[in-house]
Amino acid sequence: MDNCVFCKITSKQSPAEILMESDSVVVFKDIYPSAPVHYLVVSKKHIPSIKEVLHEDEVLMGHLIHMARDAAEKLGLNGYKLVFNVGKEGGQIVDHIHLHLLGGWAKNKANTVNV
């Protein structure tokens, strides 16, 4: 998609603080974090949202989750949240499938988690 900000990031047309990358997924820091640690796990394939995921995308969806897990490990997170926002009513801002990796609360307060 020509005007999709995530397509531009995954194709290296726009800058981002990339943590990890595979052939089909890019993990980069969210520029508007809603947690002490907030990364986006983004498919290189443009899929507008979970509602448009096809059966042929099952391997890609599993890979998104594995990349999120590996990113959390690389970031030293022992606990974290993985969140898909689906549609405008579900809080999705960018119409390109992405998984939020959220964590870091325990690092801010010794052994407590605030959500």
N, CA, C and O atoms as a printed pandas DataFrame, in Angstrom:
     atom_number atom_name residue_name chain_id  residue_number  x_coord  y_coord  z_coord
0              1         N          MET        A               1    0.838   -1.183    0.000
1              2        CA          MET        A               1    0.000    0.000    0.000
2              3         C          MET        A               1    0.885    1.250    0.000
3              4         O          MET        A               1    1.794    1.375    0.821
4              5         N          ASP        A               2    0.621    2.139   -0.894
5              6        CA          ASP        A               2    1.471    3.301   -1.108
6              7         C          ASP        A               2    1.568    4.237    0.090
7              8         O          ASP        A               2    2.652    4.746    0.374
8              9         N          ASN        A               3    0.484    4.477    0.790
9             10        CA          ASN        A               3    0.484    5.444    1.885
10            11         C          ASN        A               3    0.553    4.804    3.266
11            12         O          ASN        A               3    0.386    5.496    4.270
12            13         N          CYS        A               4    0.790    3.522    3.336
13            14        CA          CYS        A               4    0.808    2.818    4.618
14            15         C          CYS        A               4    2.150    3.042    5.316
15            16         O          CYS        A               4    3.200    2.682    4.784
16            17         N          VAL        A               5    2.110    3.634    6.503
17            18        CA          VAL        A               5    3.338    3.934    7.238
18            19         C          VAL        A               5    4.107    2.653    7.587
19            20         O          VAL        A               5    5.337    2.652    7.555
20            21         N          PHE        A               6    3.402    1.567    7.917
21            22        CA          PHE        A               6    4.107    0.332    8.266
22            23         C          PHE        A               6    4.712   -0.339    7.034
23            24         O          PHE        A               6    5.768   -0.964    7.130
24            25         N          CYS        A               7    4.058   -0.218    5.887
25            26        CA          CYS        A               7    4.660   -0.738    4.647
26            27         C          CYS        A               7    5.949    0.018    4.336
27            28         O          CYS        A               7    6.927   -0.572    3.877
28            29         N          LYS        A               8    5.945    1.317    4.585
29            30        CA          LYS        A               8    7.141    2.129    4.339
30            31         C          LYS        A               8    8.269    1.740    5.292
31            32         O          LYS        A               8    9.435    1.710    4.897
32            33         N          ILE        A               9    7.927    1.444    6.539
33            34        CA          ILE        A               9    8.953    1.032    7.508
34            35         C          ILE        A               9    9.495   -0.350    7.163
35            36         O          ILE        A               9   10.709   -0.552    7.156
36            37         N          THR        A              10    8.605   -1.306    6.876
37            38        CA          THR        A              10    9.073   -2.671    6.594
38            39         C          THR        A              10    9.870   -2.757    5.304
39            40         O          THR        A              10   10.690   -3.662    5.145
40            41         N          SER        A              11    9.642   -1.823    4.373
41            42        CA          SER        A              11   10.404   -1.815    3.116
42            43         C          SER        A              11   11.599   -0.861    3.171
43            44         O          SER        A              11   12.271   -0.638    2.163
44            45         N          LYS        A              12   11.859   -0.293    4.370
45            46        CA          LYS        A              12   13.002    0.593    4.614
46            47         C          LYS        A              12   12.898    1.936    3.896
47            48         O          LYS        A              12   13.910    2.604    3.685
48            49         N          GLN        A              13   11.689    2.335    3.519
49            50        CA          GLN        A              13   11.476    3.652    2.917
50            51         C          GLN        A              13   11.342    4.739    3.979
51            52         O          GLN        A              13   11.554    5.919    3.699
52            53         N          SER        A              14   10.987    4.336    5.203
53            54        CA          SER        A              14   10.898    5.256    6.333
54            55         C          SER        A              14   11.726    4.703    7.481
55            56         O          SER        A              14   11.821    3.486    7.641
56            57         N          PRO        A              15   12.326    5.575    8.282
57            58        CA          PRO        A              15   13.175    5.104    9.373
58            59         C          PRO        A              15   12.370    4.573   10.560
59            60         O          PRO        A              15   11.230    4.973   10.798
60            61         N          ALA        A              16   12.999    3.668   11.287
61            62        CA          ALA        A              16   12.445    3.138   12.535
62            63         C          ALA        A              16   13.591    2.537   13.326
63            64         O          ALA        A              16   14.620    2.164   12.763
64            65         N          GLU        A              17   13.407    2.446   14.643
65            66        CA          GLU        A              17   14.397    1.814   15.506
66            67         C          GLU        A              17   14.103    0.311   15.521
67            68         O          GLU        A              17   13.338   -0.181   16.351
68            69         N          ILE        A              18   14.729   -0.401   14.584
69            70        CA          ILE        A              18   14.449   -1.829   14.387
70            71         C          ILE        A              18   15.241   -2.664   15.391
71            72         O          ILE        A              18   16.453   -2.509   15.540
72            73         N          LEU        A              19   14.526   -3.546   16.071
73            74        CA          LEU        A              19   15.139   -4.457   17.028
74            75         C          LEU        A              19   15.508   -5.775   16.368
75            76         O          LEU        A              19   16.594   -6.308   16.599
76            77         N          MET        A              20   14.606   -6.301   15.547
77            78        CA          MET        A              20   14.796   -7.595   14.891
78            79         C          MET        A              20   14.064   -7.587   13.553
79            80         O          MET        A              20   13.170   -6.777   13.306
80            81         N          GLU        A              21   14.485   -8.528   12.694
81            82        CA          GLU        A              21   13.826   -8.653   11.398
82            83         C          GLU        A              21   14.002  -10.061   10.866
83            84         O          GLU        A              21   15.041  -10.690   11.065
84            85         N          SER        A              22   12.971  -10.549   10.185
85            86        CA          SER        A              22   13.043  -11.816    9.466
86            87         C          SER        A              22   12.602  -11.547    8.027
87            88         O          SER        A              22   12.413  -10.395    7.637
88            89         N          ASP        A              23   12.442  -12.596    7.253
89            90        CA          ASP        A              23   11.983  -12.419    5.877
90            91         C          ASP        A              23   10.568  -11.858    5.797
91            92         O          ASP        A              23   10.213  -11.222    4.805
92            93         N          SER        A              24    9.750  -12.086    6.835
93            94        CA          SER        A              24    8.345  -11.696    6.760
94            95         C          SER        A              24    7.858  -10.764    7.866
95            96         O          SER        A              24    6.708  -10.325    7.839
96            97         N          VAL        A              25    8.725  -10.452    8.848
97            98        CA          VAL        A              25    8.304   -9.664   10.009
98            99         C          VAL        A              25    9.404   -8.693   10.425
99           100         O          VAL        A              25   10.590   -9.010   10.338
100          101         N          VAL        A              26    9.002   -7.513   10.876
101          102        CA          VAL        A              26    9.933   -6.528   11.429
102          103         C          VAL        A              26    9.439   -6.145   12.828
103          104         O          VAL        A              26    8.242   -5.944   13.035
104          105         N          VAL        A              27   10.362   -6.047   13.780
105          106        CA          VAL        A              27   10.046   -5.615   15.140
106          107         C          VAL        A              27   10.747   -4.279   15.365
107          108         O          VAL        A              27   11.969   -4.180   15.257
108          109         N          PHE        A              28    9.957   -3.254   15.680
109          110        CA          PHE        A              28   10.545   -1.939   15.891
110          111         C          PHE        A              28    9.865   -1.220   17.049
111          112         O          PHE        A              28    8.742   -1.545   17.433
112          113         N          LYS        A              29   10.577   -0.234   17.595
113          114        CA          LYS        A              29   10.105    0.533   18.750
114          115         C          LYS        A              29    8.941    1.431   18.351
115          116         O          LYS        A              29    8.987    2.104   17.321
116          117         N          ASP        A              30    7.898    1.436   19.177
117          118        CA          ASP        A              30    6.743    2.298   18.951
118          119         C          ASP        A              30    7.132    3.739   19.285
119          120         O          ASP        A              30    7.716    3.991   20.339
120          121         N          ILE        A              31    6.816    4.680   18.403
121          122        CA          ILE        A              31    7.183    6.083   18.656
122          123         C          ILE        A              31    6.210    6.773   19.614
123          124         O          ILE        A              31    6.484    7.875   20.090
124          125         N          TYR        A              32    5.083    6.133   19.896
125          126        CA          TYR        A              32    4.115    6.645   20.873
126          127         C          TYR        A              32    3.854    5.560   21.912
127          128         O          TYR        A              32    2.761    4.995   21.949
128          129         N          PRO        A              33    4.841    5.258   22.760
129          130        CA          PRO        A              33    4.707    4.113   23.675
130          131         C          PRO        A              33    3.607    4.298   24.716
131          132         O          PRO        A              33    3.376    5.396   25.222
132          133         N          SER        A              34    2.938    3.187   25.018
133          134        CA          SER        A              34    1.929    3.182   26.075
134          135         C          SER        A              34    2.356    2.261   27.218
135          136         O          SER        A              34    1.539    1.873   28.053
136          137         N          ALA        A              35    3.643    1.917   27.243
137          138        CA          ALA        A              35    4.241    1.100   28.306
138          139         C          ALA        A              35    5.719    1.459   28.364
139          140         O          ALA        A              35    6.252    2.019   27.406
140          141         N          PRO        A              36    6.393    1.146   29.473
141          142        CA          PRO        A              36    7.828    1.437   29.545
142          143         C          PRO        A              36    8.628    0.799   28.400
143          144         O          PRO        A              36    9.593    1.382   27.908
144          145         N          VAL        A              37    8.218   -0.391   27.990
145          146        CA          VAL        A              37    8.800   -1.065   26.823
146          147         C          VAL        A              37    7.642   -1.306   25.859
147          148         O          VAL        A              37    6.675   -1.979   26.212
148          149         N          HIS        A              38    7.732   -0.762   24.644
149          150        CA          HIS        A              38    6.639   -0.905   23.679
150          151         C          HIS        A              38    7.226   -1.033   22.278
151          152         O          HIS        A              38    7.765   -0.081   21.714
152          153         N          TYR        A              39    7.102   -2.240   21.738
153          154        CA          TYR        A              39    7.569   -2.531   20.387
154          155         C          TYR        A              39    6.393   -3.022   19.553
155          156         O          TYR        A              39    5.413   -3.542   20.087
156          157         N          LEU        A              40    6.499   -2.853   18.250
157          158        CA          LEU        A              40    5.492   -3.338   17.320
158          159         C          LEU        A              40    6.083   -4.472   16.502
159          160         O          LEU        A              40    7.198   -4.368   15.990
160          161         N          VAL        A              41    5.337   -5.543   16.384
161          162        CA          VAL        A              41    5.733   -6.710   15.597
162          163         C          VAL        A              41    4.843   -6.660   14.354
163          164         O          VAL        A              41    3.635   -6.882   14.437
164          165         N          VAL        A              42    5.453   -6.365   13.198
165          166        CA          VAL        A              42    4.689   -6.007   12.006
166          167         C          VAL        A              42    5.002   -6.945   10.850
167          168         O          VAL        A              42    6.163   -7.218   10.544
168          169         N          SER        A              43    3.955   -7.423   10.225
169          170        CA          SER        A              43    4.082   -8.258    9.036
170          171         C          SER        A              43    4.564   -7.417    7.863
171          172         O          SER        A              43    4.128   -6.278    7.697
172          173         N          LYS        A              44    5.452   -7.961    7.054
173          174        CA          LYS        A              44    5.855   -7.275    5.824
174          175         C          LYS        A              44    4.747   -7.358    4.773
175          176         O          LYS        A              44    4.669   -6.528    3.867
176          177         N          LYS        A              45    3.890   -8.381    4.914
177          178        CA          LYS        A              45    2.730   -8.498    4.027
178          179         C          LYS        A              45    1.663   -7.537    4.541
179          180         O          LYS        A              45    1.348   -7.535    5.731
180          181         N          HIS        A              46    1.116   -6.734    3.659
181          182        CA          HIS        A              46    0.074   -5.796    4.069
182          183         C          HIS        A              46   -1.249   -6.542    4.229
183          184         O          HIS        A              46   -1.858   -6.993    3.259
184          185         N          ILE        A              47   -1.669   -6.656    5.490
185          186        CA          ILE        A              47   -2.977   -7.192    5.846
186          187         C          ILE        A              47   -3.593   -6.103    6.729
187          188         O          ILE        A              47   -3.004   -5.761    7.754
188          189         N          PRO        A              48   -4.734   -5.555    6.377
189          190        CA          PRO        A              48   -5.280   -4.429    7.133
190          191         C          PRO        A              48   -5.530   -4.714    8.618
191          192         O          PRO        A              48   -5.228   -3.866    9.458
192          193         N          SER        A              49   -6.070   -5.878    8.958
193          194        CA          SER        A              49   -6.325   -6.192   10.366
194          195         C          SER        A              49   -6.571   -7.687   10.535
195          196         O          SER        A              49   -6.567   -8.440    9.561
196          197         N          ILE        A              50   -6.783   -8.102   11.767
197          198        CA          ILE        A              50   -7.099   -9.502   12.066
198          199         C          ILE        A              50   -8.316   -9.955   11.264
199          200         O          ILE        A              50   -8.385  -11.110   10.844
200          201         N          LYS        A              51   -9.266   -9.062   11.049
201          202        CA          LYS        A              51  -10.480   -9.418   10.306
202          203         C          LYS        A              51  -10.180   -9.875    8.880
203          204         O          LYS        A              51  -10.979  -10.599    8.286
204          205         N          GLU        A              52   -9.056   -9.468    8.333
205          206        CA          GLU        A              52   -8.702   -9.833    6.953
206          207         C          GLU        A              52   -7.675  -10.954    6.863
207          208         O          GLU        A              52   -7.218  -11.268    5.764
208          209         N          VAL        A              53   -7.304  -11.560    7.967
209          210        CA          VAL        A              53   -6.346  -12.671    7.938
210          211         C          VAL        A              53   -7.005  -13.866    7.250
211          212         O          VAL        A              53   -8.138  -14.233    7.562
212          213         N          LEU        A              54   -6.281  -14.460    6.318
213          214        CA          LEU        A              54   -6.770  -15.631    5.584
214          215         C          LEU        A              54   -6.163  -16.903    6.169
215          216         O          LEU        A              54   -5.175  -16.849    6.902
216          217         N          HIS        A              55   -6.759  -18.040    5.843
217          218        CA          HIS        A              55   -6.192  -19.311    6.298
218          219         C          HIS        A              55   -4.754  -19.480    5.816
219          220         O          HIS        A              55   -3.938  -20.092    6.505
220          221         N          GLU        A              56   -4.444  -18.948    4.655
221          222        CA          GLU        A              56   -3.085  -19.040    4.122
222          223         C          GLU        A              56   -2.079  -18.215    4.929
223          224         O          GLU        A              56   -0.870  -18.357    4.744
224          225         N          ASP        A              57   -2.575  -17.358    5.822
225          226        CA          ASP        A              57   -1.713  -16.518    6.656
226          227         C          ASP        A              57   -1.410  -17.136    8.023
227          228         O          ASP        A              57   -0.769  -16.495    8.856
228          229         N          GLU        A              58   -1.859  -18.372    8.266
229          230        CA          GLU        A              58   -1.683  -18.984    9.580
230          231         C          GLU        A              58   -0.214  -19.089    9.987
231          232         O          GLU        A              58    0.122  -18.827   11.141
232          233         N          VAL        A              59    0.650  -19.462    9.075
233          234        CA          VAL        A              59    2.077  -19.572    9.393
234          235         C          VAL        A              59    2.642  -18.195    9.722
235          236         O          VAL        A              59    3.416  -18.056   10.669
236          237         N          LEU        A              60    2.269  -17.194    8.964
237          238        CA          LEU        A              60    2.716  -15.825    9.226
238          239         C          LEU        A              60    2.264  -15.363   10.609
239          240         O          LEU        A              60    3.044  -14.747   11.336
240          241         N          MET        A              61    1.032  -15.648   10.978
241          242        CA          MET        A              61    0.518  -15.232   12.285
242          243         C          MET        A              61    1.284  -15.923   13.414
243          244         O          MET        A              61    1.588  -15.299   14.431
244          245         N          GLY        A              62    1.591  -17.189   13.240
245          246        CA          GLY        A              62    2.415  -17.889   14.228
246          247         C          GLY        A              62    3.797  -17.277   14.309
247          248         O          GLY        A              62    4.371  -17.165   15.393
248          249         N          HIS        A              63    4.329  -16.885   13.177
249          250        CA          HIS        A              63    5.662  -16.274   13.144
250          251         C          HIS        A              63    5.658  -14.920   13.868
251          252         O          HIS        A              63    6.630  -14.579   14.541
252          253         N          LEU        A              64    4.570  -14.147   13.733
253          254        CA          LEU        A              64    4.461  -12.887   14.470
254          255         C          LEU        A              64    4.606  -13.143   15.973
255          256         O          LEU        A              64    5.324  -12.422   16.667
256          257         N          ILE        A              65    3.927  -14.163   16.462
257          258        CA          ILE        A              65    3.974  -14.481   17.891
258          259         C          ILE        A              65    5.368  -14.947   18.298
259          260         O          ILE        A              65    5.873  -14.542   19.345
260          261         N          HIS        A              66    5.985  -15.778   17.496
261          262        CA          HIS        A              66    7.349  -16.228   17.806
262          263         C          HIS        A              66    8.340  -15.061   17.808
263          264         O          HIS        A              66    9.226  -14.995   18.659
264          265         N          MET        A              67    8.186  -14.151   16.858
265          266        CA          MET        A              67    9.070  -12.977   16.820
266          267         C          MET        A              67    8.856  -12.098   18.048
267          268         O          MET        A              67    9.815  -11.553   18.595
268          269         N          ALA        A              68    7.604  -11.956   18.483
269          270        CA          ALA        A              68    7.321  -11.183   19.693
270          271         C          ALA        A              68    7.985  -11.835   20.904
271          272         O          ALA        A              68    8.586  -11.147   21.729
272          273         N          ARG        A              69    7.877  -13.153   21.012
273          274        CA          ARG        A              69    8.513  -13.870   22.119
274          275         C          ARG        A              69   10.026  -13.682   22.089
275          276         O          ARG        A              69   10.638  -13.420   23.124
276          277         N          ASP        A              70   10.630  -13.814   20.913
277          278        CA          ASP        A              70   12.079  -13.662   20.788
278          279         C          ASP        A              70   12.518  -12.230   21.095
279          280         O          ASP        A              70   13.574  -12.016   21.691
280          281         N          ALA        A              71   11.709  -11.256   20.690
281          282        CA          ALA        A              71   12.019   -9.848   20.993
282          283         C          ALA        A              71   11.946   -9.609   22.494
283          284         O          ALA        A              71   12.806   -8.928   23.052
284          285         N          ALA        A              72   10.929  -10.161   23.156
285          286        CA          ALA        A              72   10.809  -10.012   24.613
286          287         C          ALA        A              72   12.020  -10.605   25.315
287          288         O          ALA        A              72   12.537  -10.025   26.269
288          289         N          GLU        A              73   12.466  -11.750   24.849
289          290        CA          GLU        A              73   13.657  -12.382   25.432
290          291         C          GLU        A              73   14.886  -11.495   25.210
291          292         O          GLU        A              73   15.685  -11.296   26.125
292          293         N          LYS        A              74   15.029  -10.970   24.001
293          294        CA          LYS        A              74   16.165  -10.100   23.684
294          295         C          LYS        A              74   16.155   -8.834   24.546
295          296         O          LYS        A              74   17.211   -8.313   24.907
296          297         N          LEU        A              75   14.962   -8.350   24.868
297          298        CA          LEU        A              75   14.813   -7.143   25.686
298          299         C          LEU        A              75   14.904   -7.437   27.185
299          300         O          LEU        A              75   14.882   -6.517   28.003
300          301         N          GLY        A              76   15.005   -8.711   27.540
301          302        CA          GLY        A              76   15.115   -9.087   28.950
302          303         C          GLY        A              76   13.808   -9.018   29.716
303          304         O          GLY        A              76   13.811   -8.851   30.935
304          305         N          LEU        A              77   12.686   -9.144   29.010
305          306        CA          LEU        A              77   11.387   -9.103   29.659
306          307         C          LEU        A              77   10.994  -10.495   30.135
307          308         O          LEU        A              77   10.943  -11.432   29.339
308          309         N          ASN        A              78   10.717  -10.634   31.415
309          310        CA          ASN        A              78   10.253  -11.921   31.952
310          311         C          ASN        A              78    8.745  -12.052   31.841
311          312         O          ASN        A              78    8.219  -13.161   31.740
312          313         N          GLY        A              79    8.051  -10.928   31.861
313          314        CA          GLY        A              79    6.609  -10.888   31.681
314          315         C          GLY        A              79    6.264   -9.754   30.746
315          316         O          GLY        A              79    6.945   -8.728   30.725
316          317         N          TYR        A              80    5.216   -9.930   29.976
317          318        CA          TYR        A              80    4.843   -8.925   28.983
318          319         C          TYR        A              80    3.435   -9.206   28.484
319          320         O          TYR        A              80    2.865  -10.260   28.768
320          321         N          LYS        A              81    2.876   -8.256   27.738
321          322        CA          LYS        A              81    1.585   -8.411   27.086
322          323         C          LYS        A              81    1.789   -8.404   25.585
323          324         O          LYS        A              81    2.656   -7.700   25.068
324          325         N          LEU        A              82    0.990   -9.190   24.895
325          326        CA          LEU        A              82    0.903   -9.147   23.438
326          327         C          LEU        A              82   -0.531   -8.751   23.105
327          328         O          LEU        A              82   -1.477   -9.385   23.574
328          329         N          VAL        A              83   -0.695   -7.698   22.293
329          330        CA          VAL        A              83   -2.026   -7.164   22.028
330          331         C          VAL        A              83   -2.212   -6.886   20.536
331          332         O          VAL        A              83   -1.383   -6.234   19.902
332          333         N          PHE        A              84   -3.317   -7.394   19.994
333          334        CA          PHE        A              84   -3.786   -6.994   18.668
334          335         C          PHE        A              84   -4.973   -6.072   18.881
335          336         O          PHE        A              84   -5.930   -6.458   19.553
336          337         N          ASN        A              85   -4.941   -4.871   18.332
337          338        CA          ASN        A              85   -6.119   -4.005   18.274
338          339         C          ASN        A              85   -6.767   -4.272   16.928
339          340         O          ASN        A              85   -6.086   -4.283   15.903
340          341         N          VAL        A              86   -8.079   -4.488   16.918
341          342        CA          VAL        A              86   -8.771   -4.859   15.686
342          343         C          VAL        A              86   -9.836   -3.823   15.348
343          344         O          VAL        A              86  -10.824   -3.671   16.066
344          345         N          GLY        A              87   -9.621   -3.117   14.248
345          346        CA          GLY        A              87  -10.568   -2.106   13.785
346          347         C          GLY        A              87  -10.514   -0.835   14.617
347          348         O          GLY        A              87   -9.976   -0.814   15.725
348          349         N          LYS        A              88  -11.079    0.210   14.060
349          350        CA          LYS        A              88  -11.087    1.514   14.741
350          351         C          LYS        A              88  -11.746    1.418   16.114
351          352         O          LYS        A              88  -11.257    2.007   17.078
352          353         N          GLU        A              89  -12.857    0.679   16.211
353          354        CA          GLU        A              89  -13.555    0.540   17.488
354          355         C          GLU        A              89  -12.743   -0.258   18.504
355          356         O          GLU        A              89  -12.991   -0.173   19.707
356          357         N          GLY        A              90  -11.779   -1.028   18.022
357          358        CA          GLY        A              90  -10.903   -1.794   18.902
358          359         C          GLY        A              90   -9.594   -1.081   19.200
359          360         O          GLY        A              90   -8.704   -1.654   19.827
360          361         N          GLY        A              91   -9.470    0.163   18.756
361          362        CA          GLY        A              91   -8.280    0.949   19.046
362          363         C          GLY        A              91   -7.187    0.872   17.995
363          364         O          GLY        A              91   -6.098    1.407   18.203
364          365         N          GLN        A              92   -7.453    0.216   16.866
365          366        CA          GLN        A              92   -6.446    0.122   15.812
366          367         C          GLN        A              92   -6.331    1.459   15.092
367          368         O          GLN        A              92   -7.323    1.990   14.592
368          369         N          ILE        A              93   -5.119    1.999   15.044
369          370        CA          ILE        A              93   -4.887    3.301   14.423
370          371         C          ILE        A              93   -4.345    3.143   13.007
371          372         O          ILE        A              93   -4.775    3.850   12.095
372          373         N          VAL        A              94   -3.402    2.218   12.818
373          374        CA          VAL        A              94   -2.803    1.982   11.504
374          375         C          VAL        A              94   -3.438    0.734   10.901
375          376         O          VAL        A              94   -3.449   -0.326   11.527
376          377         N          ASP        A              95   -3.963    0.862    9.690
377          378        CA          ASP        A              95   -4.608   -0.265    9.021
378          379         C          ASP        A              95   -3.570   -1.182    8.366
379          380         O          ASP        A              95   -3.505   -1.308    7.143
380          381         N          HIS        A              96   -2.773   -1.807    9.212
381          382        CA          HIS        A              96   -1.768   -2.789    8.798
382          383         C          HIS        A              96   -1.564   -3.675   10.034
383          384         O          HIS        A              96   -1.258   -3.175   11.116
384          385         N          ILE        A              97   -1.729   -4.956    9.871
385          386        CA          ILE        A              97   -1.691   -5.856   11.024
386          387         C          ILE        A              97   -0.381   -5.696   11.797
387          388         O          ILE        A              97    0.709   -5.681   11.225
388          389         N          HIS        A              98   -0.531   -5.579   13.117
389          390        CA          HIS        A              98    0.645   -5.460   13.978
390          391         C          HIS        A              98    0.281   -5.921   15.381
391          392         O          HIS        A              98   -0.856   -5.786   15.834
392          393         N          LEU        A              99    1.267   -6.459   16.038
393          394        CA          LEU        A              99    1.132   -6.985   17.389
394          395         C          LEU        A              99    1.942   -6.092   18.315
395          396         O          LEU        A              99    3.123   -5.846   18.071
396          397         N          HIS        A             100    1.309   -5.607   19.376
397          398        CA          HIS        A             100    1.999   -4.771   20.353
398          399         C          HIS        A             100    2.687   -5.666   21.383
399          400         O          HIS        A             100    2.058   -6.554   21.958
400          401         N          LEU        A             101    3.956   -5.433   21.610
401          402        CA          LEU        A             101    4.728   -6.085   22.677
402          403         C          LEU        A             101    4.917   -5.028   23.759
403          404         O          LEU        A             101    5.631   -4.043   23.570
404          405         N          LEU        A             102    4.262   -5.255   24.897
405          406        CA          LEU        A             102    4.245   -4.281   25.989
406          407         C          LEU        A             102    4.830   -4.894   27.250
407          408         O          LEU        A             102    4.494   -6.022   27.612
408          409         N          GLY        A             103    5.702   -4.153   27.917
409          410        CA          GLY        A             103    6.270   -4.655   29.163
410          411         C          GLY        A             103    7.083   -3.597   29.859
411          412         O          GLY        A             103    6.998   -2.408   29.550
412          413         N          GLY        A             104    7.874   -4.056   30.809
413          414        CA          GLY        A             104    8.784   -3.171   31.507
414          415         C          GLY        A             104    8.248   -2.574   32.779
415          416         O          GLY        A             104    8.962   -1.818   33.438
416          417         N          TRP        A             105    7.019   -2.877   33.159
417          418        CA          TRP        A             105    6.463   -2.303   34.377
418          419         C          TRP        A             105    7.223   -2.764   35.612
419          420         O          TRP        A             105    7.487   -1.958   36.504
420          421         N          ALA        A             106    7.575   -4.019   35.684
421          422        CA          ALA        A             106    8.266   -4.563   36.858
422          423         C          ALA        A             106    9.637   -3.926   37.030
423          424         O          ALA        A             106   10.155   -3.871   38.146
424          425         N          LYS        A             107   10.228   -3.449   35.952
425          426        CA          LYS        A             107   11.532   -2.795   36.041
426          427         C          LYS        A             107   11.407   -1.422   36.694
427          428         O          LYS        A             107   12.363   -0.915   37.282
428          429         N          ASN        A             108   10.212   -0.819   36.586
429          430        CA          ASN        A             108    9.992    0.502   37.179
430          431         C          ASN        A             108    9.654    0.428   38.656
431          432         O          ASN        A             108    9.995    1.338   39.411
432          433         N          LYS        A             109    8.994   -0.630   39.082
433          434        CA          LYS        A             109    8.616   -0.812   40.479
434          435         C          LYS        A             109    9.016   -2.230   40.881
435          436         O          LYS        A             109    8.558   -3.201   40.278
436          437         N          ALA        A             110    9.844   -2.345   41.870
437          438        CA          ALA        A             110   10.371   -3.642   42.286
438          439         C          ALA        A             110    9.260   -4.653   42.528
439          440         O          ALA        A             110    8.443   -4.507   43.438
440          441         N          ASN        A             111    9.254   -5.676   41.692
441          442        CA          ASN        A             111    8.347   -6.831   41.823
442          443         C          ASN        A             111    6.871   -6.491   41.853
443          444         O          ASN        A             111    6.082   -7.274   42.382
444          445         N          THR        A             112    6.464   -5.354   41.306
445          446        CA          THR        A             112    5.038   -5.048   41.183
446          447         C          THR        A             112    4.736   -4.704   39.742
447          448         O          THR        A             112    5.606   -4.243   39.002
448          449         N          VAL        A             113    3.513   -4.931   39.356
449          450        CA          VAL        A             113    3.105   -4.633   37.993
450          451         C          VAL        A             113    1.894   -3.723   38.050
451          452         O          VAL        A             113    0.907   -4.033   38.717
452          453         N          ASN        A             114    1.968   -2.607   37.356
453          454        CA          ASN        A             114    0.852   -1.684   37.251
454          455         C          ASN        A             114    0.354   -1.693   35.817
455          456         O          ASN        A             114    1.136   -1.488   34.889
456          457         N          VAL        A             115   -0.908   -1.923   35.628
457          458        CA          VAL        A             115   -1.485   -1.916   34.280
458          459         C          VAL        A             115   -2.703   -1.029   34.217
459          460         O          VAL        A             115   -3.320   -0.901   33.160
